[in-house]
Amino acid sequence: RFVGRGLSRCAACDGGFFRKQGVAVVGGGDAAVHEALLLSGLAAEVVMITRSPLSAKRAHIDRLAAKENVRFVWDSVVTAILGDPDSPQGGVEGVRVRHVPSGQEQDIACAGLFPVIGGVPNSDLLPPALLSPTGHVRTDANLVSDDPRLFAAGAIRDGYGGQAVEAMAEGISAARGAVQRLDQSDAAR
């Protein structure tokens, strides 16, 4: 209900809507840190909410930690989005966060919420030999899996960057690669 009303999965796409306002980024991996870095140049404050230590590359973590308008809420999870998405001017007004070790909750005011957390890929139908330990499909630079008949793009692919626009671009590239492979197969007959 909050999508397009303060909830976004793409800082490059929607970050400009939150100029000089407070935003929250949920996550601790490379994609979350990249979103927070981008937002730190736009927003008045970026609150990074993470349930565990950051797992992003050290250089990115150091860049983020050096930003004066970024603060961290450690060992915490978002339990609710605050606001009214149904009112004409409504949307995200904040988040309720629970500190996991203590169970204490606090409300954090923000106009934008960017959840950049991992998900479980829907790859159960594929042979385990094609999958990484996390269940994502391993591909080469052309989005071809270990089975040359299978292309993978977006969130199911190991190494996906987490942005919807990246998934769209990968989908186009994979489709082009598949068509090219079919054309080569037809020419060989």
ROMIVEX-628025 format. One record per residue: residue number from 1; residue in three letters; chain; y, z, x of N, C-alpha, C in turn. Coordinates in nm, 4 decimals. Last residue first. Layout:
PT/k/r/c/n.yy/n.zz/n.xx/ca.yy/ca.zz/ca.xx/c.yy/c.zz/c.xx
PT/NUM/ala/A/Y/Z/X/Y/Z/X/Y/Z/X
...
end
This chain:
PT/k/r/c/n.yy/n.zz/n.xx/ca.yy/ca.zz/ca.xx/c.yy/c.zz/c.xx
PT/189/arg/A/-2.6103/-3.8950/2.1429/-2.7241/-3.9464/2.0628/-2.7358/-4.0924/2.0719
PT/188/ala/A/-2.3786/-3.8252/2.2660/-2.5002/-3.8243/2.3475/-2.6191/-3.8828/2.2725
PT/187/ala/A/-2.1944/-3.8203/2.0629/-2.1840/-3.9297/2.1609/-2.3107/-3.9392/2.2452
PT/186/asp/A/-2.2659/-3.5794/1.9361/-2.2818/-3.7073/1.8634/-2.2809/-3.8248/1.9608
PT/185/ser/A/-2.1915/-3.3989/2.1386/-2.3304/-3.4044/2.0940/-2.3590/-3.5364/2.0225
PT/184/gln/A/-1.9189/-3.4396/2.1463/-1.9977/-3.4688/2.2655/-2.1458/-3.4830/2.2292
PT/183/asp/A/-1.8538/-3.3481/1.8890/-1.8261/-3.4874/1.9264/-1.9076/-3.5282/2.0483
PT/182/leu/A/-1.9259/-3.0777/1.9154/-1.9970/-3.1639/1.8195/-1.9758/-3.3115/1.8523
PT/181/arg/A/-1.7363/-2.9985/2.1065/-1.8794/-2.9862/2.1374/-1.9607/-3.0747/2.0437
PT/180/gln/A/-1.5023/-3.0412/1.9587/-1.5248/-3.1158/2.0822/-1.6729/-3.1130/2.1206
PT/179/val/A/-1.5412/-2.8496/1.7608/-1.5318/-2.9915/1.7240/-1.5593/-3.0779/1.8463
PT/178/ala/A/-1.5327/-2.6173/1.9200/-1.6538/-2.6500/1.8437/-1.6548/-2.7970/1.8034
PT/177/gly/A/-1.2712/-2.6280/2.0187/-1.3849/-2.6320/2.1112/-1.5135/-2.6704/2.0411
PT/176/arg/A/-1.1293/-2.5988/1.7787/-1.1146/-2.7212/1.8583/-1.2318/-2.7371/1.9554
PT/175/ala/A/-1.2125/-2.3401/1.7122/-1.2429/-2.4524/1.6226/-1.2319/-2.5849/1.6975
PT/174/ala/A/-1.1050/-2.1961/1.9268/-1.2503/-2.1991/1.9068/-1.2898/-2.3153/1.8166
PT/173/ser/A/-0.8303/-2.2392/1.8826/-0.8936/-2.2851/2.0065/-1.0451/-2.2949/1.9912
PT/172/ile/A/-0.8000/-2.1131/1.6332/-0.7684/-2.2556/1.6482/-0.8371/-2.3115/1.7719
PT/171/gly/A/-0.8717/-1.8522/1.7048/-0.9473/-1.9248/1.6017/-0.9247/-2.0746/1.6109
PT/170/glu/A/-0.6710/-1.7886/1.8875/-0.8094/-1.7987/1.9333/-0.8949/-1.8757/1.8335
PT/169/ala/A/-0.4547/-1.7828/1.7098/-0.4563/-1.8796/1.8199/-0.5981/-1.8982/1.8730
PT/168/met/A/-0.5345/-1.5671/1.5468/-0.5120/-1.7006/1.4897/-0.5189/-1.8073/1.5973
PT/167/ala/A/-0.5432/-1.3620/1.7345/-0.6659/-1.3996/1.6631/-0.6518/-1.5386/1.6023
PT/166/glu/A/-0.2737/-1.3496/1.8031/-0.3724/-1.3870/1.9045/-0.5024/-1.4326/1.8384
PT/165/val/A/-0.1672/-1.2599/1.5639/-0.1275/-1.3924/1.6113/-0.2226/-1.4411/1.7207
PT/164/ala/A/-0.2727/-1.0033/1.5535/-0.3150/-1.1026/1.4550/-0.2818/-1.2437/1.5015
PT/163/gln/A/-0.3744/-0.8448/1.8537/-0.2671/-0.8980/1.7706/-0.3205/-1.0044/1.6760
PT/162/gly/A/-0.5799/-0.7679/2.0264/-0.5433/-0.6815/1.9160/-0.4334/-0.7317/1.8249
PT/161/gly/A/-0.7012/-0.9117/2.2368/-0.5810/-0.8331/2.2624/-0.5326/-0.7469/2.1483
PT/160/tyr/A/-1.0458/-0.9198/2.3181/-0.9403/-0.9528/2.2213/-0.8224/-0.8578/2.2399
PT/159/gly/A/-1.2591/-0.8447/2.4711/-1.1378/-0.8844/2.5403/-1.0240/-0.9247/2.4490
PT/158/asp/A/-1.5112/-0.9681/2.2711/-1.4823/-0.8757/2.3801/-1.3598/-0.9269/2.4561
PT/157/arg/A/-1.4478/-1.0481/1.9324/-1.4630/-1.0943/2.0702/-1.4264/-0.9860/2.1702
PT/156/ile/A/-1.3808/-0.9691/1.6839/-1.5226/-0.9599/1.7184/-1.5465/-0.9900/1.8657
PT/155/ala/A/-1.1086/-1.0210/1.6567/-1.1532/-0.8833/1.6758/-1.3007/-0.8691/1.7104
PT/154/gly/A/-1.0942/-1.3541/1.7938/-1.0381/-1.2400/1.7226/-1.1099/-1.1093/1.7523
PT/153/ala/A/-1.3907/-1.5538/1.8194/-1.2454/-1.5380/1.8265/-1.2035/-1.4125/1.7510
PT/152/ala/A/-1.6584/-1.7397/1.9589/-1.6105/-1.6158/1.8969/-1.4602/-1.6031/1.9201
PT/151/phe/A/-1.9193/-1.9792/1.9193/-1.7836/-1.9476/1.9644/-1.7422/-1.8184/1.8943
PT/150/leu/A/-2.2361/-2.0865/1.9915/-2.1591/-1.9822/1.9241/-2.0255/-1.9595/1.9938
PT/149/arg/A/-2.3829/-2.2551/2.1420/-2.3589/-2.2960/2.0032/-2.2677/-2.1997/1.9297
PT/148/pro/A/-2.4336/-2.1377/2.3862/-2.3279/-2.2393/2.3794/-2.3006/-2.2922/2.2383
PT/147/asp/A/-2.4574/-1.8055/2.4183/-2.5249/-1.9129/2.3447/-2.4192/-2.0210/2.3225
PT/146/asp/A/-2.2606/-1.6552/2.5298/-2.3753/-1.6896/2.6151/-2.4659/-1.7921/2.5480
PT/145/ser/A/-1.9724/-1.8156/2.3712/-2.0594/-1.7024/2.4025/-2.1701/-1.7467/2.4985
PT/144/val/A/-1.6527/-1.9409/2.4318/-1.7940/-1.9741/2.4125/-1.8768/-1.8530/2.4549
PT/143/leu/A/-1.3836/-1.9298/2.4902/-1.4301/-1.8591/2.3703/-1.5751/-1.8930/2.3343
PT/142/asn/A/-1.3138/-2.0183/2.7352/-1.3080/-2.1167/2.6267/-1.3608/-2.0613/2.4947
PT/141/ala/A/-1.3675/-1.8118/2.9065/-1.2264/-1.8413/2.8794/-1.2085/-1.9417/2.7662
PT/140/asp/A/-1.6586/-1.6728/2.7384/-1.5871/-1.7203/2.8563/-1.4437/-1.7514/2.8159
PT/139/thr/A/-1.7522/-1.3649/2.5704/-1.7187/-1.5073/2.5763/-1.6602/-1.5418/2.7113
PT/138/arg/A/-1.9457/-1.1321/2.3921/-1.8946/-1.1726/2.5232/-1.8689/-1.3230/2.5206
PT/137/val/A/-1.8688/-0.9646/2.0984/-1.9302/-1.0848/2.1540/-1.8635/-1.1170/2.2876
PT/136/his/A/-1.9136/-0.6070/2.0835/-1.8293/-0.7264/2.0762/-1.9012/-0.8441/2.1414
PT/135/gly/A/-2.0522/-0.3761/2.1283/-2.0888/-0.4556/2.0113/-2.0030/-0.5789/1.9911
PT/134/thr/A/-2.0102/-0.2443/2.3603/-1.9325/-0.1979/2.2452/-1.9652/-0.2754/2.1180
PT/133/pro/A/-2.1650/-0.3823/2.5485/-2.2080/-0.2480/2.5062/-2.1315/-0.1945/2.3850
PT/132/ser/A/-2.1554/-0.7185/2.4071/-2.1194/-0.6204/2.5095/-2.1707/-0.4836/2.4642
PT/131/leu/A/-2.4030/-0.9569/2.2980/-2.3026/-0.8536/2.2754/-2.2780/-0.7666/2.3973
PT/130/leu/A/-2.6131/-1.1243/2.3106/-2.4807/-1.1865/2.3128/-2.3672/-1.0846/2.3120
PT/129/ala/A/-2.8381/-0.9690/2.2800/-2.8165/-1.0310/2.4110/-2.6777/-1.0945/2.4232
PT/128/pro/A/-2.8553/-0.9024/2.0084/-2.7952/-0.8069/2.1015/-2.7654/-0.8669/2.2389
PT/127/pro/A/-2.7671/-1.1670/1.7863/-2.8646/-1.1095/1.8797/-2.7958/-1.0159/1.9790
PT/126/leu/A/-2.5774/-1.0793/1.4880/-2.5957/-1.1525/1.6130/-2.7011/-1.0862/1.7020
PT/125/leu/A/-2.5225/-0.9209/1.2730/-2.6053/-1.0381/1.2483/-2.6387/-1.1153/1.3758
PT/124/asp/A/-2.3439/-0.7240/1.3593/-2.4847/-0.6889/1.3394/-2.5760/-0.8105/1.3225
PT/123/ser/A/-2.0735/-0.7340/1.3990/-2.1571/-0.8247/1.4779/-2.3063/-0.7993/1.4611
PT/122/asn/A/-1.7965/-0.6402/1.3377/-1.8996/-0.6752/1.2407/-1.9924/-0.7791/1.3043
PT/121/pro/A/-1.6857/-0.3792/1.5554/-1.6984/-0.5211/1.5223/-1.8138/-0.5461/1.4260
PT/120/val/A/-1.4920/-0.1102/1.4751/-1.6306/-0.1472/1.5004/-1.6452/-0.2938/1.4610
PT/119/gly/A/-1.1794/-0.0687/1.6461/-1.2619/-0.0785/1.5273/-1.4034/-0.1152/1.5680
PT/118/gly/A/-0.9062/0.1118/1.7913/-1.0261/0.0283/1.7948/-1.0990/0.0293/1.6619
PT/117/ile/A/-0.5671/0.1001/1.6862/-0.6884/0.1727/1.7214/-0.8073/0.0788/1.7155
PT/116/val/A/-0.2849/0.1067/1.6246/-0.3469/0.0128/1.7172/-0.4695/0.0829/1.7736
PT/115/pro/A/-0.0575/0.1328/1.3721/-0.1903/0.1795/1.4143/-0.2566/0.0722/1.5006
PT/114/phe/A/0.2580/0.1889/1.3516/0.1799/0.0836/1.4148/0.0454/0.1405/1.4585
PT/113/leu/A/0.5147/0.2472/1.1304/0.3865/0.2987/1.1788/0.3039/0.1805/1.2274
PT/112/gly/A/0.8583/0.3312/1.0880/0.7534/0.2329/1.1122/0.6304/0.2981/1.1705
PT/111/ala/A/1.0154/0.5471/1.0555/1.0332/0.4382/0.9589/0.9240/0.3335/0.9709
PT/110/cys/A/0.9320/0.8941/1.0720/0.9371/0.7606/1.1332/0.9530/0.6577/1.0220
PT/109/ala/A/0.8750/1.2367/1.1319/0.9554/1.1353/1.0637/0.9496/1.0044/1.1430
PT/108/ile/A/0.5835/1.4106/1.1085/0.6694/1.3422/1.2043/0.7432/1.2322/1.1295
PT/107/asp/A/0.4472/1.7230/1.0277/0.5002/1.5961/0.9790/0.5963/1.5408/1.0838
PT/106/gln/A/0.1434/1.8782/1.1322/0.2884/1.8665/1.1380/0.3272/1.7312/1.0817
PT/105/glu/A/-0.1256/2.1149/1.1290/-0.0651/1.9883/1.0894/0.0858/1.9953/1.1061
PT/104/gln/A/-0.3926/2.2515/1.3207/-0.2562/2.2607/1.2692/-0.2016/2.1223/1.2379
PT/103/gly/A/-0.6352/2.2361/1.4471/-0.6331/2.2105/1.3032/-0.4937/2.2173/1.2423
PT/102/ser/A/-0.6722/2.2601/1.7196/-0.6247/2.3772/1.6451/-0.6317/2.3598/1.4939
PT/101/pro/A/-0.7825/2.0094/1.8075/-0.8375/2.1377/1.8524/-0.7975/2.2575/1.7666
PT/100/val/A/-0.6222/1.8111/1.6557/-0.7664/1.8272/1.6377/-0.8173/1.9630/1.6874
PT/99/his/A/-0.3449/1.8264/1.4689/-0.3870/1.8546/1.6062/-0.5347/1.8931/1.5984
PT/98/arg/A/-0.2606/1.5828/1.2380/-0.3403/1.7058/1.2590/-0.3794/1.7142/1.4057
PT/97/val/A/0.0316/1.4608/1.0843/-0.0570/1.4571/1.2001/-0.1290/1.5909/1.2118
PT/96/arg/A/0.1807/1.2471/0.8625/0.1284/1.3829/0.8786/0.0212/1.3736/0.9857
PT/95/val/A/0.4683/1.0432/0.9077/0.3237/1.0616/0.9086/0.2922/1.2095/0.9191
PT/94/gly/A/0.7339/0.8734/0.7237/0.6780/0.9602/0.8273/0.5278/0.9619/0.8206
PT/93/glu/A/0.8070/0.6857/0.5539/0.9112/0.7808/0.5897/0.8642/0.8752/0.6995
PT/92/val/A/0.7367/0.3613/0.4505/0.7000/0.4696/0.5415/0.8228/0.5541/0.5723
PT/91/gly/A/0.8934/0.3073/0.1322/0.8121/0.2661/0.2446/0.7774/0.3866/0.3285
PT/90/gly/A/1.1412/0.1969/-0.1095/1.0437/0.2860/-0.0465/0.9694/0.2239/0.0690
PT/89/gln/A/1.3160/0.0749/-0.2712/1.3581/0.0885/-0.1321/1.2581/0.1699/-0.0511
PT/88/pro/A/1.1573/0.0805/-0.5109/1.2241/-0.0420/-0.4633/1.2661/-0.0359/-0.3166
PT/87/ser/A/0.8412/0.2510/-0.4677/0.9815/0.2509/-0.5089/1.0500/0.1283/-0.4492
PT/86/asp/A/0.5891/0.2368/-0.3571/0.6107/0.1731/-0.4873/0.7556/0.1730/-0.5338
PT/85/pro/A/0.5560/0.3825/-0.1287/0.5569/0.2372/-0.1164/0.5894/0.1651/-0.2472
PT/84/asp/A/0.6996/0.6558/-0.0199/0.6654/0.6002/-0.1504/0.6715/0.4479/-0.1435
PT/83/gly/A/0.5771/0.8881/0.2318/0.6732/0.7952/0.1741/0.6243/0.7461/0.0396
PT/82/leu/A/0.3448/0.9253/0.4973/0.4405/0.9861/0.4045/0.5404/0.8815/0.3572
PT/81/ile/A/0.0075/0.8993/0.5493/0.1348/0.8286/0.5637/0.2272/0.8856/0.4576
PT/80/ala/A/-0.2130/1.1368/0.6997/-0.1462/1.0788/0.5822/-0.0219/1.0027/0.6259
PT/79/thr/A/-0.3293/1.2011/0.9379/-0.4052/1.2322/0.8174/-0.3419/1.1740/0.6918
PT/78/val/A/-0.3680/1.0955/1.2659/-0.2852/1.0826/1.1461/-0.3737/1.1098/1.0249
PT/77/val/A/-0.4590/1.3286/1.5215/-0.4919/1.2148/1.4352/-0.3972/1.2137/1.3160
PT/76/ser/A/-0.4403/1.4405/1.8661/-0.4012/1.4427/1.7253/-0.4431/1.3153/1.6530
PT/75/asp/A/-0.4036/1.4792/2.1424/-0.5182/1.5413/2.0733/-0.4971/1.5458/1.9220
PT/74/trp/A/-0.0416/1.4594/2.1651/-0.1771/1.4522/2.2183/-0.2791/1.5182/2.1259
PT/73/val/A/0.2193/1.2742/2.1316/0.1566/1.3788/2.0515/0.0072/1.3672/2.0824
PT/72/phe/A/0.4903/1.1853/2.3415/0.3473/1.1819/2.3134/0.3065/1.2999/2.2266
PT/71/arg/A/0.7790/0.9715/2.3328/0.7170/1.1035/2.3447/0.5736/1.0945/2.2960
PT/70/val/A/1.0322/0.7678/2.4581/0.8907/0.7771/2.4186/0.8445/0.9208/2.4355
PT/69/asn/A/1.2788/0.7262/2.5658/1.2705/0.7360/2.4202/1.1264/0.7382/2.3691
PT/68/glu/A/1.2507/0.6962/2.8393/1.3137/0.8177/2.7888/1.2989/0.8349/2.6379
PT/67/lys/A/0.9655/0.5880/3.0089/1.0632/0.5559/2.9037/1.1186/0.6855/2.8448
PT/66/ala/A/0.7597/0.6617/3.1732/0.8949/0.6609/3.2302/1.0029/0.6318/3.1261
PT/65/ala/A/0.5319/0.6191/3.0274/0.5726/0.7582/3.0507/0.7143/0.7669/3.1062
PT/64/leu/A/0.5137/0.3387/3.0490/0.5423/0.4010/2.9201/0.5944/0.5434/2.9389
PT/63/arg/A/0.4533/0.3067/3.3206/0.5737/0.2433/3.2647/0.6136/0.3102/3.1340
PT/62/asp/A/0.2076/0.4468/3.3287/0.3220/0.4947/3.4074/0.4532/0.4356/3.3558
PT/61/ile/A/0.0513/0.2827/3.1660/0.0758/0.4219/3.1262/0.1986/0.4757/3.1987
PT/60/his/A/0.0451/0.0541/3.3219/0.1084/0.0492/3.1897/0.1414/0.1903/3.1403
PT/59/ala/A/-0.0944/0.1440/3.5464/0.0415/0.0907/3.5627/0.1158/0.0867/3.4297
PT/58/arg/A/-0.3470/0.2159/3.4342/-0.2573/0.3171/3.4899/-0.1133/0.2662/3.5023
PT/57/lys/A/-0.4476/0.0778/3.1243/-0.4318/0.0620/3.2685/-0.3230/0.1572/3.3181
PT/56/ala/A/-0.5525/0.3208/2.8746/-0.4903/0.1961/2.9196/-0.4841/0.1922/3.0723
PT/55/ser/A/-0.6313/0.5499/2.7620/-0.7340/0.4760/2.8359/-0.6814/0.3425/2.8866
PT/54/leu/A/-0.4909/0.8725/2.7308/-0.4720/0.7280/2.7253/-0.5772/0.6597/2.8119
PT/53/pro/A/-0.6986/1.1342/2.5926/-0.6118/1.0793/2.6982/-0.6027/0.9267/2.6859
PT/52/ser/A/-0.7014/1.1380/2.2286/-0.7614/1.1635/2.3594/-0.6674/1.1098/2.4666
PT/51/arg/A/-0.5590/1.0736/2.0070/-0.6539/1.1845/1.9942/-0.7208/1.2205/2.1257
PT/50/thr/A/-0.2105/1.0108/1.9915/-0.3412/0.9785/2.0460/-0.4336/1.0993/2.0384
PT/49/ile/A/0.0893/0.8655/1.9231/-0.0061/0.9638/1.8712/-0.1451/0.9221/1.9180
PT/48/met/A/0.4026/0.8337/2.0376/0.2683/0.7844/2.0663/0.1700/0.8932/2.0260
PT/47/val/A/0.6985/0.7487/1.9017/0.6064/0.8616/1.9120/0.4670/0.8026/1.9268
PT/46/val/A/0.9976/0.6279/2.0053/0.8588/0.5879/1.9855/0.7732/0.7117/2.0059
PT/45/glu/A/1.3283/0.5910/1.8889/1.2240/0.6780/1.9430/1.0880/0.6181/1.9096
PT/44/ala/A/1.4757/0.3638/1.8331/1.5455/0.4806/1.8863/1.4457/0.5747/1.9521
PT/43/ala/A/1.3305/0.0464/1.9302/1.3407/0.1653/1.8453/1.4188/0.2772/1.9140
PT/42/leu/A/1.3286/-0.1454/2.1414/1.3919/-0.1716/2.0123/1.4246/-0.0440/1.9351
PT/41/gly/A/1.1840/-0.0791/2.3600/1.3067/-0.1539/2.3821/1.3847/-0.1807/2.2554
PT/40/ser/A/0.9603/0.0362/2.2551/1.0546/0.1241/2.3245/1.1863/0.0532/2.3556
PT/39/leu/A/0.8034/-0.1724/2.1621/0.8858/-0.0996/2.0661/0.9899/-0.0111/2.1345
PT/38/leu/A/0.6737/-0.2417/2.4021/0.7599/-0.3381/2.3346/0.8561/-0.2658/2.2400
PT/37/leu/A/0.5309/-0.0032/2.4490/0.6272/-0.0530/2.5472/0.7249/-0.1506/2.4828
PT/36/ala/A/0.3670/0.0049/2.2206/0.4665/0.1098/2.2421/0.5722/0.0658/2.3433
PT/35/glu/A/0.2060/-0.2199/2.2672/0.2903/-0.2131/2.1479/0.4019/-0.1107/2.1677
PT/34/his/A/0.0798/-0.1372/2.5065/0.1645/-0.2569/2.5055/0.2578/-0.2565/2.3846
PT/33/val/A/-0.0627/0.0838/2.4090/0.0414/0.1052/2.5088/0.1346/-0.0157/2.5155
PT/32/ala/A/-0.2413/-0.0483/2.2366/-0.1469/0.0504/2.1831/-0.0318/0.0743/2.2805
PT/31/ala/A/-0.3860/-0.2084/2.4192/-0.3088/-0.2717/2.3114/-0.2049/-0.1751/2.2553
PT/30/asp/A/-0.5077/-0.0136/2.5901/-0.4117/-0.1111/2.6411/-0.3244/-0.1694/2.5307
PT/29/gly/A/-0.5293/0.2908/2.3879/-0.5780/0.1855/2.4758/-0.4681/0.0918/2.5195
PT/28/gly/A/-0.4538/0.4733/2.1995/-0.4366/0.5093/2.3387/-0.4851/0.4055/2.4374
PT/27/gly/A/-0.2895/0.5311/1.8804/-0.3900/0.4722/1.9681/-0.3613/0.5098/2.1114
PT/26/val/A/-0.0159/0.4603/1.6907/-0.1388/0.5380/1.6919/-0.2408/0.4644/1.7774
PT/25/val/A/0.3264/0.4974/1.7071/0.2151/0.4121/1.7470/0.0925/0.5017/1.7544
PT/24/ala/A/0.6134/0.5215/1.5052/0.4955/0.5876/1.5617/0.3905/0.4819/1.5928
PT/23/val/A/0.9738/0.5127/1.5287/0.8445/0.4542/1.4952/0.7342/0.5378/1.5584
PT/22/gly/A/1.3121/0.5400/1.4233/1.1950/0.6001/1.4834/1.0680/0.5317/1.4360
PT/21/gln/A/1.5602/0.2865/1.4940/1.4931/0.3816/1.4058/1.3752/0.4417/1.4823
PT/20/lys/A/1.6685/0.0751/1.6354/1.7427/0.2015/1.6323/1.6882/0.3012/1.5303
PT/19/arg/A/1.4820/-0.1570/1.4562/1.5849/-0.1338/1.5580/1.6581/-0.0033/1.5305
PT/18/phe/A/1.2764/-0.2390/1.2972/1.2897/-0.0951/1.3216/1.3888/-0.0641/1.4334
PT/17/phe/A/1.2453/-0.5061/1.2829/1.2824/-0.4393/1.1581/1.3144/-0.2917/1.1804
PT/16/gly/A/1.1456/-0.5770/1.5316/1.2886/-0.5925/1.5055/1.3357/-0.5264/1.3779
PT/15/gly/A/0.8651/-0.5527/1.5058/0.9431/-0.4507/1.5750/1.0916/-0.4566/1.5478
PT/14/asp/A/0.7033/-0.7490/1.3967/0.7814/-0.6653/1.3062/0.8721/-0.5634/1.3745
PT/13/cys/A/0.5826/-0.9000/1.6071/0.6174/-0.9619/1.4788/0.7213/-0.8804/1.4017
PT/12/ala/A/0.5415/-0.7223/1.8114/0.6148/-0.8457/1.8408/0.6618/-0.9123/1.7124
PT/11/ala/A/0.3854/-0.5291/1.6822/0.5217/-0.4944/1.7238/0.6037/-0.6188/1.7535
PT/10/cys/A/0.1660/-0.5346/1.4327/0.2197/-0.6267/1.5328/0.3648/-0.5926/1.5662
PT/9/arg/A/0.0807/-0.4061/1.2128/-0.0165/-0.4136/1.3227/0.0376/-0.4983/1.4376
PT/8/ser/A/0.2648/-0.1723/1.0100/0.2484/-0.3017/1.0754/0.1427/-0.2925/1.1837
PT/7/leu/A/0.4377/-0.0231/0.7542/0.3094/-0.0254/0.8245/0.2878/-0.1649/0.8806
PT/6/gly/A/0.6724/-0.0785/0.6220/0.6768/0.0158/0.7330/0.5482/0.0222/0.8123
PT/5/arg/A/0.5826/-0.2477/0.4313/0.6801/-0.1464/0.3911/0.6840/-0.0353/0.4957
PT/4/gly/A/0.3783/-0.4034/0.5129/0.5046/-0.4706/0.4826/0.6140/-0.3754/0.4367
PT/3/val/A/0.1580/-0.1716/0.3777/0.1701/-0.2929/0.4586/0.2958/-0.3679/0.4156
PT/2/phe/A/0.1182/0.0403/0.2103/0.2361/0.0459/0.2962/0.2533/-0.0789/0.3829
PT/1/arg/A/-0.1204/0.0000/0.0808/0.0000/0.0000/0.0000/0.1266/0.0000/0.0849
end
